[in-house]
């Protein structure tokens, strides 16, 4: 069974949060969904605000309130969310985590496979993909092509990406609830900004027609 999910890369940014955060997992990846605890959402927001902070007009000591920290996202030209898409084949145990510099904001690039293309999925390590008729073969590490691969049927890809979209929509709802507690005046603007920059609720192209 194939499972696809949007994951956020967690690093030391939660250390600077002005709200409660959760401990990082061993793989430093946080799946984004509506099932996150308040502390896990706090971790996600700490990463996003730290990663997208601007040097313009921000005191060297950093923001002093949670609303001040959240406002850093609203002033970003484009929110960058380190991480991306993780795909797992449960029957074989093969997992392909997101490559570096891909980003959650690029999650829709996977749709390019439907047009016969092979989108760039990041590096460190780089993934290798290959079209084999109605299937895309994915190597988690392009430098180790002798290992197990993930076989991704193209007919299943729209459904998998729809599940990713549903997870992200639920995450947005959780962010709104979280923001009403820690940055209430910015809650609506925050959700709108994340929705637009991560291209969450815009309908997916219908490749099944």
Long-range contacts (C-beta under 8 A, 24 or more apart in sequence): 1-89, 1-90, 1-91, 2-87, 2-88, 2-89, 2-90, 2-150, 2-152, 2-156, 2-160, 3-87, 3-88, 3-90, 4-85, 4-86, 4-87, 4-88, 4-160, 4-161, 4-163, 4-164, 5-31, 5-32, 5-33, 5-85, 5-86, 5-163, 5-164, 5-167, 6-31, 6-32, 6-83, 6-84, 6-85, 6-86, 6-104, 6-107, 6-164, 6-167, 6-168, 6-171, 7-31, 7-32, 7-83, 7-84, 7-85, 7-86, 7-97, 7-98, 7-104, 8-32, 8-44, 8-47, 8-48, 8-81, 8-82, 8-83, 8-104, 9-47, 9-82, 9-83, 9-98, 10-43, 10-47, 11-47, 11-82, 13-46, 13-47, 13-49, 13-50, 13-51, 14-42, 14-43, 14-46, 14-47, 16-46, 16-50, 16-62, 17-42, 17-43, 17-45, 17-46, 17-49, 17-69, 18-63, 18-64, 18-65, 18-66, 18-68, 18-69, 18-182, 19-45, 19-46, 19-66, 19-182, 21-46, 27-97, 29-83, 29-86, 29-97, 29-98, 30-83, 31-86, 31-167, 32-104, 32-167, 32-168, 32-171, 33-167, 33-170, 33-171, 34-167, 34-170, 34-171, 34-173, 34-174, 35-170, 36-171, 36-174, 38-178, 38-181, 41-174, 41-175, 41-178, 42-178, 42-182, 44-171, 44-175, 45-70, 45-175, 45-178, 45-182, 47-81, 47-82, 48-73, 48-79, 48-81, 48-194, 49-73, 51-80, 51-81, 51-82, 52-76, 52-79, 52-80, 66-182, 66-183, 67-182, 67-183, 67-184, 67-185, 67-186, 69-183, 70-179, 70-182, 70-183, 70-186, 70-190, 71-183, 71-186, 73-190, 73-193, 73-194, 74-186, 74-189, 74-190, 74-193, 76-193, 76-197, 78-105, 78-197, 79-105, 79-193, 79-194, 79-197, 79-198, 80-105, 81-105, 81-198, 84-121, 84-122, 85-110, 85-121, 85-164, 87-138, 87-150, 87-152, 87-160, 88-150, 89-150, 89-151, 92-148, 92-150, 94-140, 94-148, 94-149, 94-150, 95-140, 96-127, 96-138, 96-140, 96-150, 97-140, 98-122, 99-123, 99-124, 99-125, 99-126, 99-127, 100-124, 104-168, 104-198, 105-197, 105-198, 105-199, 107-161, 107-164, 107-168, 107-198, 107-199, 108-161, 108-199, 108-204, 110-157, 110-161, 111-157, 111-158, 111-161, 111-204, 111-205, 111-207, 113-152, 113-154, 113-157, 114-154, 114-157, 114-158, 114-207, 157-207, 158-204, 158-206, 158-207, 158-208, 161-204, 162-204, 165-200, 165-201, 165-204, 168-198, 168-200, 169-200, 169-201, 172-200, 172-201
